Amino acid sequence: MQRNKVHAVTTLTKVAQDLEVSEDLLHDLTEQMDTEDGVIWVYGLEEEAVLALSEDGIECLRDLIADHRRDHA
């Protein structure tokens, strides 16, 4: 039985800040990703769901950002 190896996630807001890109751009790019790519929705009791990414998800986003910049250059 395979177990999930994700031990931590980072919110989309923090990833946008770290990568110095807009949160809106990242949100658009994550629509191209699946859960296998590292996209995780985090739900709480009172808050709205928060989009978060595993380390693999962040790496996938870096590739998508590079593709986006190349396509829009």
Biotite code that builds the C-alpha atoms (Angstrom):
import biotite.structure as struc

atoms = struc.array([
    struc.Atom([0.000, 0.000, 0.000], chain_id="A", res_id=1, res_name="MET", atom_name="CA", element="C"),
    struc.Atom([1.460, 3.321, -1.088], chain_id="A", res_id=2, res_name="GLN", atom_name="CA", element="C"),
    struc.Atom([1.262, 6.149, 1.418], chain_id="A", res_id=3, res_name="ARG", atom_name="CA", element="C"),
    struc.Atom([1.232, 9.811, 0.644], chain_id="A", res_id=4, res_name="ASN", atom_name="CA", element="C"),
    struc.Atom([4.701, 11.268, 1.235], chain_id="A", res_id=5, res_name="LYS", atom_name="CA", element="C"),
    struc.Atom([3.649, 14.930, 1.467], chain_id="A", res_id=6, res_name="VAL", atom_name="CA", element="C"),
    struc.Atom([4.638, 16.230, 4.880], chain_id="A", res_id=7, res_name="HIS", atom_name="CA", element="C"),
    struc.Atom([4.025, 19.958, 4.336], chain_id="A", res_id=8, res_name="ALA", atom_name="CA", element="C"),
    struc.Atom([2.274, 22.310, 1.937], chain_id="A", res_id=9, res_name="VAL", atom_name="CA", element="C"),
    struc.Atom([2.612, 26.006, 1.161], chain_id="A", res_id=10, res_name="THR", atom_name="CA", element="C"),
    struc.Atom([-0.329, 28.303, 0.473], chain_id="A", res_id=11, res_name="THR", atom_name="CA", element="C"),
    struc.Atom([-0.706, 29.807, -2.972], chain_id="A", res_id=12, res_name="LEU", atom_name="CA", element="C"),
    struc.Atom([-0.331, 33.285, -1.469], chain_id="A", res_id=13, res_name="THR", atom_name="CA", element="C"),
    struc.Atom([3.067, 32.390, 0.008], chain_id="A", res_id=14, res_name="LYS", atom_name="CA", element="C"),
    struc.Atom([4.215, 30.716, -3.220], chain_id="A", res_id=15, res_name="VAL", atom_name="CA", element="C"),
    struc.Atom([3.257, 33.845, -5.198], chain_id="A", res_id=16, res_name="ALA", atom_name="CA", element="C"),
    struc.Atom([5.265, 35.977, -2.794], chain_id="A", res_id=17, res_name="GLN", atom_name="CA", element="C"),
    struc.Atom([8.271, 33.629, -2.906], chain_id="A", res_id=18, res_name="ASP", atom_name="CA", element="C"),
    struc.Atom([8.252, 33.404, -6.721], chain_id="A", res_id=19, res_name="LEU", atom_name="CA", element="C"),
    struc.Atom([7.507, 37.131, -7.113], chain_id="A", res_id=20, res_name="GLU", atom_name="CA", element="C"),
    struc.Atom([4.490, 36.608, -9.363], chain_id="A", res_id=21, res_name="VAL", atom_name="CA", element="C"),
    struc.Atom([0.850, 37.516, -8.965], chain_id="A", res_id=22, res_name="SER", atom_name="CA", element="C"),
    struc.Atom([-1.463, 35.248, -7.059], chain_id="A", res_id=23, res_name="GLU", atom_name="CA", element="C"),
    struc.Atom([-3.993, 35.605, -9.886], chain_id="A", res_id=24, res_name="ASP", atom_name="CA", element="C"),
    struc.Atom([-1.483, 34.233, -12.400], chain_id="A", res_id=25, res_name="LEU", atom_name="CA", element="C"),
    struc.Atom([-0.717, 31.270, -10.160], chain_id="A", res_id=26, res_name="LEU", atom_name="CA", element="C"),
    struc.Atom([-4.392, 30.595, -9.627], chain_id="A", res_id=27, res_name="HIS", atom_name="CA", element="C"),
    struc.Atom([-4.897, 30.543, -13.419], chain_id="A", res_id=28, res_name="ASP", atom_name="CA", element="C"),
    struc.Atom([-1.906, 28.237, -13.905], chain_id="A", res_id=29, res_name="LEU", atom_name="CA", element="C"),
    struc.Atom([-3.030, 25.787, -11.215], chain_id="A", res_id=30, res_name="THR", atom_name="CA", element="C"),
    struc.Atom([-6.179, 25.169, -13.264], chain_id="A", res_id=31, res_name="GLU", atom_name="CA", element="C"),
    struc.Atom([-3.894, 23.185, -15.596], chain_id="A", res_id=32, res_name="GLN", atom_name="CA", element="C"),
    struc.Atom([-2.683, 21.006, -12.714], chain_id="A", res_id=33, res_name="MET", atom_name="CA", element="C"),
    struc.Atom([-4.138, 17.872, -11.135], chain_id="A", res_id=34, res_name="ASP", atom_name="CA", element="C"),
    struc.Atom([-3.837, 16.609, -7.586], chain_id="A", res_id=35, res_name="THR", atom_name="CA", element="C"),
    struc.Atom([-1.048, 14.321, -8.823], chain_id="A", res_id=36, res_name="GLU", atom_name="CA", element="C"),
    struc.Atom([0.872, 17.506, -9.690], chain_id="A", res_id=37, res_name="ASP", atom_name="CA", element="C"),
    struc.Atom([0.788, 18.669, -6.077], chain_id="A", res_id=38, res_name="GLY", atom_name="CA", element="C"),
    struc.Atom([-2.323, 20.853, -5.834], chain_id="A", res_id=39, res_name="VAL", atom_name="CA", element="C"),
    struc.Atom([-4.098, 20.514, -2.487], chain_id="A", res_id=40, res_name="ILE", atom_name="CA", element="C"),
    struc.Atom([-7.218, 22.228, -1.154], chain_id="A", res_id=41, res_name="TRP", atom_name="CA", element="C"),
    struc.Atom([-7.152, 22.853, 2.594], chain_id="A", res_id=42, res_name="VAL", atom_name="CA", element="C"),
    struc.Atom([-10.495, 23.161, 4.393], chain_id="A", res_id=43, res_name="TYR", atom_name="CA", element="C"),
    struc.Atom([-11.126, 24.563, 7.853], chain_id="A", res_id=44, res_name="GLY", atom_name="CA", element="C"),
    struc.Atom([-14.157, 25.095, 10.048], chain_id="A", res_id=45, res_name="LEU", atom_name="CA", element="C"),
    struc.Atom([-14.795, 28.788, 9.527], chain_id="A", res_id=46, res_name="GLU", atom_name="CA", element="C"),
    struc.Atom([-12.508, 29.765, 6.656], chain_id="A", res_id=47, res_name="GLU", atom_name="CA", element="C"),
    struc.Atom([-12.932, 29.407, 2.945], chain_id="A", res_id=48, res_name="GLU", atom_name="CA", element="C"),
    struc.Atom([-10.907, 26.640, 1.331], chain_id="A", res_id=49, res_name="ALA", atom_name="CA", element="C"),
    struc.Atom([-7.277, 27.610, 0.711], chain_id="A", res_id=50, res_name="VAL", atom_name="CA", element="C"),
    struc.Atom([-5.263, 26.435, -2.275], chain_id="A", res_id=51, res_name="LEU", atom_name="CA", element="C"),
    struc.Atom([-1.890, 24.989, -1.272], chain_id="A", res_id=52, res_name="ALA", atom_name="CA", element="C"),
    struc.Atom([0.936, 23.209, -3.038], chain_id="A", res_id=53, res_name="LEU", atom_name="CA", element="C"),
    struc.Atom([3.359, 20.457, -2.182], chain_id="A", res_id=54, res_name="SER", atom_name="CA", element="C"),
    struc.Atom([7.026, 20.817, -3.144], chain_id="A", res_id=55, res_name="GLU", atom_name="CA", element="C"),
    struc.Atom([6.243, 18.919, -6.360], chain_id="A", res_id=56, res_name="ASP", atom_name="CA", element="C"),
    struc.Atom([3.405, 21.364, -7.007], chain_id="A", res_id=57, res_name="GLY", atom_name="CA", element="C"),
    struc.Atom([5.717, 24.334, -6.621], chain_id="A", res_id=58, res_name="ILE", atom_name="CA", element="C"),
    struc.Atom([8.185, 22.797, -9.078], chain_id="A", res_id=59, res_name="GLU", atom_name="CA", element="C"),
    struc.Atom([5.355, 22.150, -11.531], chain_id="A", res_id=60, res_name="CYS", atom_name="CA", element="C"),
    struc.Atom([4.274, 25.791, -11.175], chain_id="A", res_id=61, res_name="LEU", atom_name="CA", element="C"),
    struc.Atom([7.823, 26.988, -11.853], chain_id="A", res_id=62, res_name="ARG", atom_name="CA", element="C"),
    struc.Atom([7.705, 25.087, -15.161], chain_id="A", res_id=63, res_name="ASP", atom_name="CA", element="C"),
    struc.Atom([4.268, 26.494, -16.005], chain_id="A", res_id=64, res_name="LEU", atom_name="CA", element="C"),
    struc.Atom([5.462, 30.031, -15.217], chain_id="A", res_id=65, res_name="ILE", atom_name="CA", element="C"),
    struc.Atom([8.447, 29.572, -17.527], chain_id="A", res_id=66, res_name="ALA", atom_name="CA", element="C"),
    struc.Atom([6.145, 28.287, -20.297], chain_id="A", res_id=67, res_name="ASP", atom_name="CA", element="C"),
    struc.Atom([3.749, 31.201, -19.715], chain_id="A", res_id=68, res_name="HIS", atom_name="CA", element="C"),
    struc.Atom([6.563, 33.757, -19.926], chain_id="A", res_id=69, res_name="ARG", atom_name="CA", element="C"),
    struc.Atom([7.927, 32.140, -23.083], chain_id="A", res_id=70, res_name="ARG", atom_name="CA", element="C"),
    struc.Atom([4.462, 32.134, -24.702], chain_id="A", res_id=71, res_name="ASP", atom_name="CA", element="C"),
    struc.Atom([3.801, 35.780, -23.773], chain_id="A", res_id=72, res_name="HIS", atom_name="CA", element="C"),
    struc.Atom([7.221, 37.244, -24.543], chain_id="A", res_id=73, res_name="ALA", atom_name="CA", element="C"),
])
